[in-house]
Amino acid sequence: MKVKYFSDTDTAHVEFTARGVHETKEISENIYIDIDEKGNIVSMTIEHAKANAGLWEFSYQEMSRQTA
């Protein structure tokens, strides 16, 4: 996964996989997802990222599987 932030446009781009994009879908006014031919998500674009997604800070945490 790759996360890119473009400060000049306040846009975040999250790339989940390097597969080819078949279609872009508008989820809301400022959120778009790219999907492959099978309908799987490839990437997501968030416009006005700081205001819409609270992108002031980014962290990544992998959670281990919980067992009962």
C-alpha positions in Angstrom: 0.0 0.0 0.0 1.2 3.5 -0.8 -0.1 6.7 0.6 0.7 10.0 -1.2 -0.3 13.4 0.0 -0.2 16.4 -2.4 0.0 19.6 -0.2 -0.6 22.0 -3.1 -4.1 20.5 -3.7 -4.7 19.0 -0.3 -5.3 15.7 -1.9 -4.5 12.2 -0.6 -4.1 9.2 -2.8 -4.1 5.7 -1.3 -3.0 2.9 -3.6 -3.9 -0.5 -2.3 -2.6 -2.5 -5.3 -0.8 -1.9 -8.6 -3.6 -3.6 -10.7 -4.9 -1.6 -13.7 -7.9 0.7 -13.1 -11.0 -0.2 -15.0 -13.4 2.4 -13.6 -13.5 5.4 -11.2 -16.5 5.8 -9.0 -17.5 8.9 -7.1 -18.4 7.9 -3.5 -19.1 11.5 -2.4 -18.3 15.0 -3.6 -14.6 14.6 -2.5 -14.0 10.9 -2.4 -13.3 8.6 -5.4 -12.4 5.0 -5.7 -10.7 3.2 -8.6 -11.7 -0.4 -9.2 -10.3 -3.1 -11.4 -12.2 -5.2 -14.0 -13.4 -7.6 -11.2 -14.8 -4.7 -9.1 -11.9 -4.9 -6.5 -10.7 -1.6 -5.1 -7.3 -0.4 -6.5 -7.0 3.0 -5.0 -8.9 5.9 -3.4 -8.5 9.6 -3.8 -9.6 12.1 -1.1 -9.9 15.7 -2.1 -9.6 18.4 0.7 -8.0 15.6 2.7 -7.2 17.7 5.8 -10.7 18.9 6.2 -12.6 15.9 5.0 -10.5 13.0 6.4 -8.7 14.7 9.3 -5.4 14.0 7.5 -3.2 16.0 9.8 -1.4 13.0 11.0 -1.0 9.5 9.4 -0.1 6.3 11.3 -0.2 2.7 10.4 -0.9 -0.1 12.8 -1.2 -3.8 12.0 -3.5 -5.5 14.3 -2.9 -9.1 15.3 -5.7 -11.6 15.1 -7.6 -11.9 18.4 -8.4 -15.4 19.7 -11.0 -16.2 22.2 
